Structures are given as structure tokens and as C-alpha cells.
Amino acid sequence: MRREKGFTLVELLAVIAIVGIMSATAMPLYRTFQQRAYGSEATTMMKRIMDAQIMYFLEKETFYPPDSTPIKIWHDDPADKEAILELREALNITIPVGHFLDYIIQNEPKGDPPTFKVTISSADQAFPLFKDGTRNLMGVLNTKGNVELMTF
């Protein structure tokens, strides 16, 4: 009998089966870590936006944007979108795009007291940001300095 180099069909099938089992086990863990990363980024960005808005209010005695027209920044917007550049100029903060998070930033100057509202949501509505299944994080800041965070 000649000895040929290579693997037998049984050996190859065994390796493929092992790799398949390992990947099937790893996928739920991957989604969990991905969810934690998105939720953590949303929370961090909410804090950064609120802090920047407080600094803006202390300087100008109003919230940004100056009117009640909401600023909408979607995850697939280009980094040089006018709204992103204006926000960077006014609040000295960069909103990252391409990270699967969508932002809606709105000033409500006619409220009592006037408020500023930020909503950060998962770009993929089938994918929750947090463990409890919530897909949106909302922060509301008023002129008295009170911050309220909500998930829904």
C-alpha cells in the first residue's frame, strides 16, 4: 500500500463538524457583546451631548439648535453632512456616523421651562440597545439643569 499525503474524508468531516458547533455556540455570545457595545456607545454619546449642551447653555443662555427644527443624523450619513459640521462647531462635539446609531437632537424653546431633547436609537430596529429589549435612549435637559434619561 502506498502512503499518500493528505487528509481522509472522515477527518475533514470531523473538523468541519467541530468548527460548525463552535460557531453555532459563539453566535449568541457575539450578539450579546455587540448589544453591550451599542448600548455603551449610546450611553456615552448621550452623556457627551448633554455635557456639551450644558456648556453651550452656560455661554449663550439658550440651547442649540436656536430654533425647534430637529437635527436628524442617521448612521449612514456622510461625515461631512452640514448638520454634523454645524453641531461640531456649536457644541464642540463630533457625532460618529457608521456606528449603527441614529440621533435626533431638538430644542424646545417654547416649553415651560425650555428643554433640549436627544433621542438615540438603534439603526437596526430589530436589534435592541440594552438587555431589557429597549431600542431607544432619550435624554431631556431643562434650563434648571435637570437631566432626565429614559429608555423605550
C-alpha positions in Angstrom: 0.0 0.0 0.0 1.2 3.5 -0.9 1.0 6.2 1.7 -0.4 9.4 0.2 -0.2 12.8 1.8 -3.4 14.5 2.8 -6.5 14.1 4.9 -9.2 11.5 4.7 -12.8 12.4 4.1 -13.7 11.3 7.7 -11.0 13.6 9.1 -12.2 16.6 7.1 -15.9 16.0 8.1 -14.9 15.8 11.8 -13.1 19.1 11.5 -16.0 20.8 9.7 -18.4 19.5 12.4 -16.3 20.8 15.2 -16.0 24.2 13.6 -19.7 24.3 13.0 -20.5 23.5 16.6 -18.1 26.2 17.8 -19.5 28.8 15.5 -23.1 28.0 16.5 -22.1 28.4 20.1 -20.3 31.6 19.6 -23.0 33.5 17.6 -25.3 34.2 20.6 -22.3 35.5 22.6 -21.3 37.7 19.7 -24.7 39.3 19.5 -24.6 39.9 23.3 -21.3 41.6 23.1 -22.4 43.6 20.1 -25.5 44.7 22.0 -23.4 45.8 25.0 -21.1 47.8 22.8 -24.0 49.6 21.1 -25.7 50.3 24.4 -22.5 51.6 25.9 -21.8 53.8 22.9 -25.3 55.2 23.1 -25.0 56.0 26.8 -21.6 57.6 26.4 -22.7 59.7 23.5 -25.8 60.8 25.4 -23.6 62.0 28.3 -21.2 63.8 25.9 -24.0 65.6 24.1 -25.7 66.6 27.4 -22.4 67.9 28.8 -21.7 69.9 25.6 -25.3 71.3 25.6 -24.8 72.4 29.3 -21.6 74.2 28.3 -23.4 75.8 25.3 -26.3 77.0 27.5 -23.9 78.5 30.1 -22.3 80.6 27.4 -25.3 81.5 25.3 -28.3 81.2 27.7 -30.1 79.1 25.1 -30.0 75.6 23.8 -28.7 74.5 20.4 -30.1 74.5 17.8 -31.6 78.0 18.0 -35.0 77.0 16.7 -37.2 74.0 17.3 -36.3 72.3 14.0 -34.8 68.9 14.9 -31.4 67.9 13.7 -31.5 64.3 12.4 -28.3 62.4 12.0 -28.6 58.9 10.6 -26.0 56.1 10.9 -25.3 56.1 7.1 -25.0 59.9 6.7 -21.7 61.2 5.3 -19.2 62.6 7.9 -19.3 65.9 6.1 -23.0 66.4 6.3 -23.8 70.0 7.1 -25.8 69.3 10.3 -22.9 67.3 11.7 -20.4 70.1 10.9 -22.7 72.7 12.4 -23.1 70.6 15.6 -19.4 70.2 15.8 -18.9 73.9 15.5 -21.6 74.9 18.0 -21.2 72.2 20.7 -17.6 71.2 20.0 -18.7 67.5 19.7 -18.4 65.0 16.9 -21.3 62.7 16.2 -19.9 59.4 14.9 -21.6 58.1 11.8 -21.4 54.5 10.6 -21.8 53.1 14.1 -25.4 51.8 13.8 -26.9 54.6 15.9 -29.3 57.3 14.8 -29.6 60.7 16.5 -32.4 63.2 16.8 -31.4 66.5 18.5 -34.1 69.0 19.2 -34.5 72.3 21.1 -37.9 73.1 22.5 -37.6 76.8 23.4 -41.4 77.4 23.9 -41.7 74.8 26.7 -42.1 75.7 30.4 -39.2 75.5 31.2 -37.5 75.4 27.8 -35.9 72.0 27.2 -33.4 70.2 25.0 -34.1 66.7 23.9 -31.8 64.0 22.4 -33.0 60.6 21.1 -30.5 57.9 20.3 -31.9 54.8 18.7 -30.6 51.6 17.2 -30.3 51.9 13.4 -31.5 48.3 13.2 -34.9 48.3 14.9 -34.8 44.6 15.3 -31.6 44.9 17.4 -32.1 46.3 20.9 -29.5 48.6 22.6 -30.0 47.2 26.1 -30.5 43.9 27.7 -34.2 44.7 28.6 -35.0 44.9 24.9 -35.2 48.7 24.6 -34.1 50.2 21.3 -34.1 53.9 22.2 -32.4 56.2 24.7 -33.8 59.7 25.3 -32.4 62.5 27.4 -34.2 65.7 28.3 -32.4 68.7 29.7 -34.1 71.8 31.0 -32.9 75.3 31.8 -32.8 74.5 35.5 -30.1 71.9 34.8 -32.2 68.8 35.4 -31.4 65.9 33.2 -33.9 63.0 32.7 -32.9 59.8 30.9 -35.5 57.4 29.6 -35.4 54.2 27.6 -38.1 52.9 25.4 
